[in-house]
Amino acid sequence: MPRFDIPPGALRSAVIAVGAQANVTIGLSDPMIAGLAVNGVRGRMTVAAALGRILAGTTADFRQIDARTFELVRRKSGSGSPRRTAPATPLATRRSDPDIIVTGSKRSATLRNYIGSVVLVDGGSVRPDRLVHGSAALVAQVPILSSTHLGPGRNKLFIRGVADSSFNGPTQATVGQYLGEVRLNYNAPDPELAIYDMASIEVLEGPQGALYGAGSLGGIVRLVPVAPDLARASLDLAAGGALQAHGAPGSDVSAILNLPIDTDRLGLRVVGYADSDGGYIDDPSRGSKDINRTATRGIRGTLRYRPAADWTIDVGAVVQGINSRDGQYAERGLPALQRSSVLAQPFDNDYMLGSVTVRHAIGLAQLVSASSVVRHDVNSSYDASLTAQTPRLYQEMNHITLLTNETRLSREYGSGSSWVIGGELLRSGERLTRTLGAPGTDTRIAGTNDVAEEASLFGEDTLKLADRWFVTAGARFEYARLIDHALDQADTASEPHRHVTAVLPSAGLLWRPTARLAVYGRYEEGYRPGGLSTQGSVTQRFQSDSVSTYETGIRYGSPADRLSASAAISFTHWENIQADLVEADGLPYTANIGTGRIIGFEAQAVWRPLPGLVVDGQVFADNSRLSNPAAAFAGEKDASLPNIADVIGRIGSRYTFEAAGHQVELSGSIRYVGRSRLGVGTVLDVHQGRYFDTALGASVSLGRVAVSLDATNLADERGNIFALGNPFGVMAGNQVTPQRPRMVRVGAAVHF
């Protein structure tokens, strides 16, 4: 019989704790009850008894599907009170230490014993159907996560200050992005998957080279979707309409279908959505208003097959398209939210993913094998006109194919010790073609065709040294073959194949002086292979870069406690930094700009002063320097690295309660983003940032239906979130990307 130690709080947090402490599966697919304020429970008892105590007096109930599977549902009107047992333990005597699982560790390590910095975001708190749909929702909630702001589907993500540049090019991303077990990206902008129907989101900070290999210099963002429920059918529908000041309206619709095909053996879960973000930038010179409208359409599905208790096979697919009519930047010297351009600058991001993930329990060990194929097409257009009488259009067509397989075996022990070993195969192919000339001429200029093939072996082990001490050590051996070809250049010899090997170690130590307090230190490395870039008509190589990070931190409590907090300080040495840049004529190129260092400090806290009330705050401060610039950037010695604000802070709150028999949730937040600069080099030394962003929200459940009202940018501020919109005009230094104007959305959701 398991022992439970769970405090009062939100139902979504209690579910995680019960599942971890009893090693059972608990389904919670109804977002309308996820935020319910529930009781705490402590002591040894059955799972059913614990759930009965937790849900006593609420509008939620549970049903038991089998010995180790439960589902939480809304109590039907008139069905009587939920199951009850003995009264819950008095508040004054409650304590908790729930085992929250960090799945990104690849071996089900518990948060209390995890040696490193990680941000765990409850999928139910992101609410993509309420104004934000993709990574922007995470950036607004997690200060250590930053982004450029070219527009949805063309941004770059950064974690904890590891930012290379503002522009998109052939360099590999500094952040690895995953959907469950499969990789989403390699050398492409953020695919900006709409984060509907996510169970949780993890942000692992610092280089993750030992477990994740190349392209994880800053860390990992892992989206964990809600798994198919093999026992119960359900349907969730949501829709909303938004009005924004100074711009066009927007709309969103979504549907989530869960369909058991063969009870407890085969089931399907499908998510479909269509979002339209109204434009708010005007271009009077072309007689156009609200030009930057963006539409996102997508569908995601998982077919789960469980032929036996120790086997699970998931077949997944994702198809998403993002289409923007024009850029979302304005220009200084013109009225607010206006710019003057000769040609429209549309953007298109089409993303397709297919995957197969197999899980098999071998005794007390877990075998996981995940294979995926990605097709990612990113097409950009920029106005390169010299004058209104000589229009020129620059276009990039980037076609990416990514194939991956990772197979690993892991084991977690009750003492807190754990290990994982595995291997990965990866092949990424990128074909970049470019045109420049009068509209319709399609005059080809130099492009590249880059292929990276990688094979790696990795392993990591965490051991309990003594009663309160844990140590972890691991490494990854990676071999890469790089095959690069120049395109559309006469008499250009093929580039020789290159071979790169890397050994990426990790090590850490954790001390737990008390059950709630942990102090840790960690060292980790990461790298990116080089590639081929074009500068004008010349093709040139850029070399591999690497980072090594030292960090130390402290954690108190867990996310389900009345008070939990953490803080960490990190030092990163970044060797031979790759950066995507632009020439004086606006054409992009890639170069190694030198060696730099980053010092970061972060802190976060969650406080539950009253039942149903959660107050949280986070802050991240960054100090970076290009300490040893390459010769071409000698004038940038000790200049800060781009795009990361000197300080980012956020305070938010959420209050859930019952009124007249209905569940009510109120939320609000305020976020400050400090100053940063656009890029490296005197031409790109343009400042951005120093703005506040605010949000308020309310939702009420009315039986099966929930209605919501949300607002952002309440003061209708015009802060410059990004000083780039078009590389062919950035040298003038007058481009600004204003905050989206004040927006108000009304929505409704229904659960069947």
N, C-alpha and C positions, 0 to 999 in steps of 0.2 A: 504494500500500500504506500503510495508516494506521500512525501511530506511537502506541504505547501507553505509558502511564506510570501504573501502577496498583499500590497497595500491598496487602499481605495484609490480610485482614479478613473481614467477613461477605459472603456471596455476594450478598445483596440490594444492597449498596453497589457491589460489583464490576460487577454487571449495569448499573447506572446509568452507571458510568464507561465501560464498553466501548461501550455504545450511543451515548453522547455523543461519544466520541473517534473512533469509526468511522462515525458517522451511519448506524447500522443499528438494526433492531428486534429485541429479544431478549425472548421471552416467558418469564415465570417465574410460573406459576399454581399451583405446588405449594408451599404454605406450609411443608411439612415440611423442605424443603431450603433455604429462604430464609436461614436463620440459619447455614448451614454456614460454618466457618472455611476460607478458601481461600487459595491462593498469590497473590503479586503477580506482575506481569509488566512488563517494560520493553523498548522497542525497536520497530523496524519489522517487521511481520509481517502475515500474513492474520488475519482475524477468527477463523477456525477454529483457527489455531495459538495465538492468544492464549487462546481459551477452553480449549483442551487443556491449556495450562500452568496456567491458573487452577484448573482442576478436577482436576488430577493428584493422585491419592491420596485423593480424596473419594468419597462415595457418589453424586455427581451426574454426569451426562453431558449432552451436547448433541446436537442434530440440526439440520441445515441444511435449511430449507424452500425457500428460493430464494436469489438472490444477496445479498439484503439483509435476510433474515429468518431468525432462529435461535430455537430453543426449548430451554430447560433442563429436564431430566427426571431422575428418580431412576434410577440404574443398577439394572437388574434383577439379582436374585441369580443367581450362576453365569454371568453374561454376560462375566466377565473384567474387566480393569481399564479405566477410562475411557481415551479417546484421550490419548496423551501425545506430547510433543515434547521438545526439549532441556530440560535442567534449568533451573529458574527462576533468575533473577538472585539472588545472595546478598543476604540481608536488609540487610547493612550498606551496600550500594550502591544500595538502592532509594529512589526519591523519587517524588512524585506531584503532579499538579496537574490532576486530572480536571475536565472541564467539566460540572458539575452544572447542570441547566437549571432556571431559575425560570420556570415556565410562566405564573404569575400576572402576569408583565410583559407578557403578550399578544404577545410577539415572540421567544420562546425565548432570552432573555438568559441568559448564563452567570452562575453565582453569583459567580465571582471578579471579574466586571465589573459586578455589580448594585449600583446606587447606592442603598442603603437597607437597612433591617433586615428580615430575613425568617427565619422558623423553618421548616425543612423536616423533616417527620416521615415516616419510612418507614412505609408502610401496614402492612407485616408486623409492625411492633413494637407496634401498637395492640392487636391480637388481641381483637376485640369479642366473640368467643365465650367469653372467659375473664373473666367477672364484670362487664364494662362493655360497653355497647352503642352509645352515642351520643356526644354532645359531652362528657359527663363523662369519657370516656377521654382526650380531648385536654386538658381542664382539669387533669386529674391529672398530665399529662406536660409541659405548657407553662406556666410560671409567669406569662408576660405575658398569658395568656388567663384571664379570670375569668368567673364566672357567679353569678346568683342561684340559690337552691335551693328554689324553690317546689315543684318536682317535675318529672319528665321531661315535656317537651312544653309547659311553661309558663314556662321560664326565659328570662332575657335574658343574652346574651353581651357581654363587654367586652374590649377589647384595650388594653393599655398605659395603664390608668388612666382611660380616657375612659368614665366611667359616669355616667348621668344620674339614675337612680332605681332603687328596688327593685320598683316596681309595674309592671304591664302596662297600657298604655293606647293611645291613638291615635297616639302619636309613632312616627316611623320608627325602625327599629333603628339603633344606632350601629355595628354590624358587618354588612358585607355577606357573605352566605353563598352559595357557588356549588357546584354539582355539575358538574364538568367546565367547560363553557362557559356553562351556563345558571344564572340567578339563582334561588335558593330562597325568598327572603323579601324583604319590603319594610317593612311596618309591622305585623309579627306577632312573637310570641315565637319563640325558636329551635325550628325544626321537629323537632330532635333525630333526624335520620335515623340509623338504625343504620349504622355504618360498616364493614359487612362488605365484603370483596372490594375494598379500596381499594389502588391502586398507590402513592399518595403523598398527603400532605396538606400544604398550604402555608398559613402564617399570615403575611400581609404586614402589617407594623406601620405605624402612623401613618395619617393621612388619605390616601385614595387617590382623591381627587376627580378628578384629571386623567384617569385611566383608567377609573374605576368610577362616578363621578358621586355623586349624593345618597345618603346613608345609609351612607357609609364613613368616618365621623368617626374611628373608632378603628382601622380596618383591614379586612382581608378574610380570611375563612377559605374555602379552596378545596379541596374534596374531589375527588380525581382517581381515578375508578374504573378497575379493570382492564378493558382493552379486550377485545372478543371476539377469540378466536384463530380465524382463518379456515382453519386447516389441521388441527387436531387436536381431537378430542372429549375431554372430561374431565368428571368428576363428583366433587365434594367434599361429603362429609357430615360433620356435627359435631353432637354432643349433649353435654349436661352437666347435672348436678344439683348444687345448692348447699344447704348447711345454714348457718344463721346463729344466733348466740346470741340468746336472748330473742325470737325471731321465727319466722316460718313459712319453710319451704324455698322454693327457687326452681328454675327449670329453663330450658333454652334448647335449641333445635334450629335447624339451618340447613342449606341445600343450595345448592350453586353448580354450575350446569350450563352447560357450553360445548359448543355443537353447530354444527359447520360444515354448512351446507346445500348450498352449492356451493363446493367447495374453492378457496380464495384469492379468492373473489368475494363470498360471502354467508355470514354466520354469526350465531348468536344466543348471547347470554350472559344467564342469568337467575339471580338471587339471591333466595331465599325464606328467611324466618326467623320464629320465634315465641319470644318471651322472656317469662318470668314472674318478676318480682321480688317475693319474699315480703315481706309487711308485718311491721312490728316496733313499731308504735305501738298502745297499748291505750287504750280509753275505757271505764272501769268504769261511768261514769254511764249509759251506754247498754248495758252488758253486752256490749261488743264487744272482740275481741282482733285484733291484727295487721291493723288496719283499712286501712292504706295500701298494699295490694297493687296493683301496676301490671303491666299486660300490654301488650306491644308485638307487633304483627303487621305483616308487610310483605312486599312483593315488588318487585323492581326488575329491569328488563330492558333490554337494548340489542340492537337488530338492526342489524348493520353490513353495508353494501353497498359494494363496491369495484368499480365498473364498468370502471375503468382505473387504471393505476398512479398517475396524478396526481389522482384523485377518490376521496373517501371520504364516505359518507353514513351517519350514525348516527341511528336513530330510537329514542328512549328513553321509558321510562315508569316512574313510581314511584307506589306506593300503600302508605300506611302508616297505621296507627291506634294511638294510645296511649290506654289507658283506666286511670284511677286510681280506686279505690273511695272514697278519702278523702284528706285532706291528710296530709302527712308531718311535722307539727309536734307538739311537746309543750308543756307549760306548767311554769314554775317553781312551786315550792310543792307539787308532787305527786311521787309516786315517779317514778324515771327512766323515760322512754319512755311516759309517760302524759299524758293531758289529759282535760278535761271539756267536752263540747259537747252541744248539744241535738239537732242534726241532722247527718246525714252530708253530706260536701262532695265529691261526685264531680267528676271532671274528664275531658274527652274532647278529643282532638286528632286530627282526620282530615285527612290530607294526600294530595293527588294532583297529579302532575306529568306532563305530556307534552311532548316536545321533539323537534326535528329540528336536527341540526348537519351542515353541509356544509363540507368542506374541499377546496380545489383548489390545486394547485401551478401557479403561472403563472411559468414560468422559475424564477428563484431567489426569487421572492416567494411568500407564502402567503396565500390568501384563506380567511377563515372567516366563515360566517354561521350564527348560532344563534338559533332561535326557540323559545319555550316558553309554555305556559299552566299556571297553578297554580290549584288550588282548595283553599282551606285553611279549615277550620271548627274554631274553638276555642270550646268551651263550658265555662264554669266555674260552680261553685256554692259559696256561702259561707253559713255559719251566721250570720244576723243577728239571732238571737233576743235579746229584751230580758231575758226570764226563761224558765225551763223551762215556765211556764204560758202564755207567749205566743210560740210558735215563729214565726220569720220566716226565709224563705230568699231570698237574693239570687242572681240568675242573670244571667250575661252570655252572649249568643250572638253570636259574632263571625264573620261570613261574609266571606271575602276572596277576590277573584279578581285574579290578576296575569298580565298579558300582556306579553311582552318580545320584542324582536328586536335583535340586535347584529350588524353586518356590519363587518369590518375587513380591512385588507390590511397585511402586515408583511414585513420583510426583515431578515435578520441576516447580517452580513459576518464573514469569518474574522478580521478585525482586532479585532473586539469592538464595532464600530459596529453600530447597528441602528435601525430606525424602525418606527412603527406609526401608521396613520391609520384612522379609522372613525366610525361613527355608531350611535346607539341610539334606539329608540322604546320607550316603556314606558307602560302604563296599569294603575293599581292602584285597585281599588274595594273599600271596606270598609263593611259594613253592621253596625253595632253596636246590638243591641236588648237591653234590660234589664228585668228584673222584680224586684219586691220585695213580699213579703207572706207570708201564711200558706201553707204548702205546698199546692200544687194550685190556688191562686187565680190565679197568673200575671198579677198586676197590673202593667201596663206603666208604666215610668217613662221619663224622657227618654233618648233615644238619638241616634245620629248616622249619617249616610250620607256618607262622604268619598270623593271620587274625585280622583286625581292623574294627570295626563297629562304626560309628559315627552318632549322631543325634544332630542337633543344631538349635537354633533360633537366629536371629540377627536383628539389626536395627540401623540406624544412621540418624540423623537429622541435617541439617544445617539451621540456622536462621539468618536473617538480623536483627541485634540489633539496628542499627542506620544507618545513611546515608552511612557511610564508614566502618562499623564494621560487621563482620560475626563470628558466633561461631558454632562449630560442636561438637556433642557428640554422642556416640554410644556404643554398647556392643554386645557381642556374648556369649550365654550360650551354652556350648558344653558338651555332654555326650559321652564317648567312652567306648566300651567294647573290651578288647584285649584278644585274644585266641591264645596261643602259644603252639606248640608241637615240641619236638626234634625228628629228623629223624635218622634212621640208627644207633641207639645206643641200645644195649641190656639192659634190665632191667631198663629202664628209665621211671619213673612215669610221667604222664601227668602234665604239669604245670597248676596251678589253673588259672581260668579266673580272669582277673583284670578289675576293673571299674575305670575310670578316669573322673572327672568333671573339667571344667575350665570355668572361666568367664574372657573374654578378652575385656577390655574397650578401648575406643578411645576418645580423646578430642583435640580440636584445636581452635585457634583464629586467625582471619585474619583482618588486617587493610589496607584499600586502601586510602592513603592520596591524591593520584591523580588517574585519570582514568587509567594511565598506570603503576602505581607503587603499589605493594602489599607486605606487610610484614606479616609473619605468624609464628606461633609456633604450635607444635603438639606433642602429647604423644600417644603412641600406644604399645600394647603388642602382643606377639605371643608365641606359644609353639609347641612342638612335643611330642606325646606319646612315651613311651618306647617300648621295645621289647625283643626278645630272640636272643642271639648270641652264637656262639661256639668258644672256645679257646682250640685248640688241641682236646682232647676227652671230654672236660668238657663243659657243656652247662650252660650259665649264663645270667642273665638279665642285661639289661641296662635301666636306669630310664629316666623319662621324663625330658626334658630341656625346658627352657623358656627364652624369651628376653623381655626387656622393653627399649624403645627408646624415647629420647627427641631430638627434632630437631627444629631449627629456620632457616628461610630463607627469601629471598627477590627476587622478580621477577619484571622485567621492560619490558613493551611491550608484544607483542605476536609474535608467529612464523611468522606471515605475515608482521610484521612491518619492516621498514628499519633497525632498530636496536632493538634487544631484548636480554635480558641477565637475568641470575639468579645465585644465590649462596645460599649455605646452609651449616650449620654445624650440626653434629649429635653426640650424645653420646648414646651408647648402652651398657646395662648391660646384660650379658649372663650367666644365672645360670645353673650349672650342665651340661655342654656342652657334647653332644653325639659326638663321633668321631669314624670313621672306621679306624682301625690301622692294622699293621701286626706284627706277632711274629718274633722272630729271625730266625725261619726256613722258613719264607715267608708266612705262612698261615694267612689269614685275621681274625680279630675279632673286636668286638665293645665294647667300654667302655665309661664311663663318666669320663672326664679328669679334671673337676673342673669348676671354675667360672672365667670369663674373662670380659674385657671391650674393646670397640672399639670407637675410636674418628675419625670421618671422616669429610673432607672438600671437597666440590665440587663446581665447577663454570662452566658455559657455556655461550656462546654468539653467536649470529648470526647477521651478518652485510651484508647489501645489498648496497654497495657503488654505483653501476651502475645498470641500467636495465639489467636483465639477469645474473648478477654476485652475487653469494652468497659465503660468507666467514664465516666459523664457527670454533669454538674452544671449547674444553672441557678439564677439568682437574679434577682428583680425587686424594686426598692425604689421606693416611690411617695410623693410629697409633693404634696398638692392643697389648694387654697384657693378659697373663694367670695369673690373679692377685691372685687367690687362688686355686692352683692346688690340685687335689685329691692326696691321700697319695702315690699312685704308680707313680705319676709324680711330686713329690716334687722338684726335681732338675730343673723343668721347670718354677719355679716362675719368673714372669715378662718376660717370653719369648713371642715372637710375635706369633699370630695365623697363620696357614698355608695359603699359596697360594695367598694371596692378596699383590700385590706390594705396596711398600711405596708410590709410585706416578705413576699415569698413565695419559698421556696427548695426545691430538690429535688436529691437525689443518688440515682443509680440505677446498677445494673451488670447486665451480662448475660454469661454465660460459656457458650460452645458448644464441645463436644468429643465425641469418640467413645469409647465404652466397650463392649467385647465386640462390636464391629461395629455398634453402635446409636448414633444421634445423640442427644445429651443436651443440653438447654439449661436453665440455672439463671438465675434473675433475682431481683432485689430492689430496693426503693426505699424512701426515706423522704422525706416532704414536710412542710414547715411552712408554715402560713398565719397571718400576723400579725393584728393587730387592725384592724377597720374599724367603721364605724357604719352603721346601717340607712338613714337618709335625712336630708334637709335639714329643719330645723325642730326646735324644742326637743322636741316630742312624739315625733319619730322619732329623737331622739339616743340610740339604744339600741346598745350595743356588741355585737360578735360577733367570732368568730375566735379566734386564739391556740390553735391545736390542731395536733397531729401526725397524719399518716396514714402507714401502713406497708403494704407488700405484699411477698409472696414468691411465686415461681412455679417450677415445674419441668415439663419435658416430655421424653418419650422416644419416639423413633420405632422401631416394631417392624414392619419391612417397610412395607406400605401404611398401617398404622395408627399413629397417634401418640396417646399418652395423656398427660394433663396433670393437675397438682394445683396449685391456687392458693389463696391466702389473703390477705385484706385486714383492716386495722384489727386487727393482731395483739394489741395491748394492750387491745382492746375499750374504747376511749376514748369519752367522751361529749361531745366538744367541740361548741360551738354554731356550726354552719356558716352559719346564717342566722336572724335574729331576727324572722321573719315567717312566718305560715302562713295567717292570716285577717285581712284588713284591718279587720273589724268588732270585733276584739279587740286590735288592735295597740297602741291607746292605753294599755292597762294596762301595757305593757312587760314582760309575763311570758311571751311566746312564745319558744320556742327550737326550732331544727331540729337535732336531734342527729345526729352521725355515724351512718351505718349500722353496726350492731353487727358484731362479728367474723364473717367469713364464710369458709367453706371450700368450694371447688368441685372436683369430680372430673369430667373430661371425656375424650372420645375423638373423634378425627377420622380419616377414611379417605379416601384419594384413589384414584380409578380413572382 
